[in-house]
Amino acid sequence: MTRARSSAALLLLFPAAAVFSVLYLSPLVMTLRESLKVHESGSIGGTPGTWTLSNYSDLLHSAYGNVLFDTFFFGVVATLISLTVSYPLAYYINGVRRIWIRKSVLTLLVAMLFSGGVVRVYAIALAVGPAGFLAPLFSAAGISPNAILFLEISLIIGLLNFTIPIVTITLLSAIKNIDMHLEDAAQTLGAPRWVAFFDTTFRLSIEGLISASILSFAICVSAFVVPMILGRGIIVFATNLIFSRFAEVTNHPSGAAIAIVLLLISVVIIYGFLRLFAKREQRAAA
Amino acid sequence: MDYNRRKLLKDAGVAAIGLSAGTSAWLKPARAAAESIVAVTWGGPHVKANQAAADDFTKTTGIDVVWELHEGASTNILSKIKAMWPTVRHDLVQATDPVFYSMMKEDGWLADVDDVEGMADVHPKMVDTFRDANGKAKVVPVLIGTTYYGYRTDMVSSPIRKMEDLLDPSLKGKIGILDPSLYTCLPYVAMALEFGGSEHNMEPGWEFLKKLAESGNVGQVLKSDVDTINALTTGSIAVAYTGIGNWGKISKSVPTTLCNRMPESKGMKAFLFTLGWAITNGPRTAEAKRFASFLLKPEHNQQYAADVTASPANSKAKAAPELENLLISTAEDIDRYGYFPDFPYITSQMESWTQRFETEIMPIIRGR
């Protein structure tokens, strides 16, 4: 009976595994294979029948390290800000008694997901541009529109525009499953309000926070339009470099190598993050 | 309704066959029908201006022209063709020299075009530039394109007459430099020319570009023509390097000074290149050649050149007189201010130049 059940489970897994291998694994293998080919300047893609590791060794130059650093640094910063902004928002939406307020905020968040990404990024570019309504704020803060800091702030604003709705909705579904009476109970037993919150609701929503962080980080690291438009070609993400290699200089092997490196680093970071959480859980359980 | 298990299975089977047939048709590479050809061009005025020739062609032959537009740099099309080859979806590709040289390097991609009607009216030098090892012409030229520096007069305090003027501290953050993929490093070839080098000796150009990056005057690294037009017209930057058609558009919106006739400068030249059509070897090559002959007709070539702000390649077509300020088309102007870059050499160097830009220039601009 157990064997029959496990066979049935395997059978159920088959469609997903088939789709996954056709749509994800095989292109990944092709990308890996392309990354090992030699590219001749002026030709299109890799030369068939050749192989080299130089596409990877070229990336050891500090300039490419800077690109990867920017990609992950802005990913971490935008994720942290998203969590800080979204958690109170999700908490508020969950607790608000007036249904119309909850519905309005949720509709607004979902509507943000449906509006075109390019349009939103150009809107931000115009808002912070020389004639934009946010330009005086930057001037008042003493930040010149030509300064790198200006670009960095614009870029983070752009990333937050994409991450905040996703993070809020993810956190909302996590908070919704927590019994809010636990906070009341803790307060009844004498805990101050903030202690009651951190010891009950916040602790129980950590899994949701981790899911939201991973989602937000993945969105940031794979962002393409945001750095392309708001980075003004000065702040470049790995995705922009990959696009340039594939589409503009037709050096597919180099683009493929950058893509593989980006994927590996992302997997290591996320795996490390999850391991850290798992250890913490084990310690708590012990 | 009586619905038993057998009927359910039968209906499901029919639905599955229908769905798989539909899906397989969808999964096949999109191919133009036999009565149409696919031509790749740029958006904006290019596709609009080419449409007049397409209408004439369709009226005469009954063959439709399906347009596909370049996304960003025209080099993008190379990867698309490569991914589908030997299946041919794109019958004609409109592009410029570097793209044509890359296409000519690929075995069997391009059809011979000597027999395209009207080729005899194109200046032989333009045709000969794109002959293969067997002496066969591979590109149908339609325009003489020009690129050069220019700036917004209202945002620059003192006139720019030579390269060193770009280091003026009043231009802090006001200069847009180009990504190497855009106009194949021609603005940097111009810098090399200014200080005694050329495309064959780029060192003086790289040295000056480093100085420019260190000066803090670079405010943006432009990745496309749209970037350039937006950045100049919104005032994000004041100085840039772009094609003649873009300068035409920009100067309609903001006061502009063109650096195309700069007697004091050895590098601020008007760089001349060919804009034309390559025809792929495929099932619709004959129809594509026929369409190319319509594109070359004097009346279409003249109108197209006027619409996109350039000089026509057909000697029977005339350049629009109102574009005199923008164009470098007379023999005297070409001798004095024009420059014909060695594109086959530039194409062969793009790889190392791009890497040099990314590893030596970008870190300075980024401040690392």
Chai-1 contact restraints between the chains, C-beta under 6 A:
chainA,res_idxA,chainB,res_idxB,connection_type,confidence,min_distance_angstrom,max_distance_angstrom,comment,restraint_id
A,S41,B,S348,contact,1.0,0.0,6.0,A-B,restraint_1
A,S41,B,M350,contact,1.0,0.0,6.0,A-B,restraint_2
A,S41,B,E351,contact,1.0,0.0,6.0,A-B,restraint_3
A,G42,B,S102,contact,1.0,0.0,6.0,A-B,restraint_4
A,G42,B,T347,contact,1.0,0.0,6.0,A-B,restraint_5
A,G42,B,S348,contact,1.0,0.0,6.0,A-B,restraint_6
A,S43,B,K105,contact,1.0,0.0,6.0,A-B,restraint_7
A,I44,B,L78,contact,1.0,0.0,6.0,A-B,restraint_8
A,I44,B,K82,contact,1.0,0.0,6.0,A-B,restraint_9
A,I44,B,S102,contact,1.0,0.0,6.0,A-B,restraint_10
A,G45,B,K82,contact,1.0,0.0,6.0,A-B,restraint_11
A,H61,B,T359,contact,1.0,0.0,6.0,A-B,restraint_12
A,A63,B,E358,contact,1.0,0.0,6.0,A-B,restraint_13
A,A63,B,T359,contact,1.0,0.0,6.0,A-B,restraint_14
A,A63,B,P363,contact,1.0,0.0,6.0,A-B,restraint_15
A,N66,B,R368,contact,1.0,0.0,6.0,A-B,restraint_16
A,G129,B,T234,contact,1.0,0.0,6.0,A-B,restraint_17
A,P130,B,G235,contact,1.0,0.0,6.0,A-B,restraint_18
A,N146,B,G173,contact,1.0,0.0,6.0,A-B,restraint_19
A,N146,B,G219,contact,1.0,0.0,6.0,A-B,restraint_20
A,I148,B,G367,contact,1.0,0.0,6.0,A-B,restraint_21
A,R232,B,Q220,contact,1.0,0.0,6.0,A-B,restraint_22
A,G233,B,Q220,contact,1.0,0.0,6.0,A-B,restraint_23
A,G233,B,V221,contact,1.0,0.0,6.0,A-B,restraint_24
A,G233,B,K223,contact,1.0,0.0,6.0,A-B,restraint_25
A,I234,B,V221,contact,1.0,0.0,6.0,A-B,restraint_26
A,I234,B,I365,contact,1.0,0.0,6.0,A-B,restraint_27
A,I234,B,R366,contact,1.0,0.0,6.0,A-B,restraint_28
A,F246,B,S79,contact,1.0,0.0,6.0,A-B,restraint_29
A,A247,B,N76,contact,1.0,0.0,6.0,A-B,restraint_30
A,A247,B,S79,contact,1.0,0.0,6.0,A-B,restraint_31
A,E248,B,A73,contact,1.0,0.0,6.0,A-B,restraint_32
A,E248,B,T75,contact,1.0,0.0,6.0,A-B,restraint_33
A,E248,B,S181,contact,1.0,0.0,6.0,A-B,restraint_34
A,V249,B,S181,contact,1.0,0.0,6.0,A-B,restraint_35
A,V249,B,T354,contact,1.0,0.0,6.0,A-B,restraint_36
A,T250,B,L78,contact,1.0,0.0,6.0,A-B,restraint_37
A,T250,B,S79,contact,1.0,0.0,6.0,A-B,restraint_38
